[in-house]
Amino acid sequence: MPNQMFEVASPFEEIDLADGEGLADDALDAQSLEINARRALVENAESLRLARSL
């Protein structure tokens, strides 16, 4: 038996894990921005209703 290293072809596509993690972070950031924007709209609407009632 030869004592040499050999490479086996992977059945999976090569992906860069750093890019995958970045995409997940970007998706979470986008979701957080959307939630914060909606919350700001609701708070602004509530403030306007309160100001009108005074």
Buried (B, 14 or more C-beta within 10 A) or exposed (E): EEEEEEEEEEEEEEEEEEEEEEEEEEEEEEEEEEEEEEEEEEEEEEEEEEEEEE
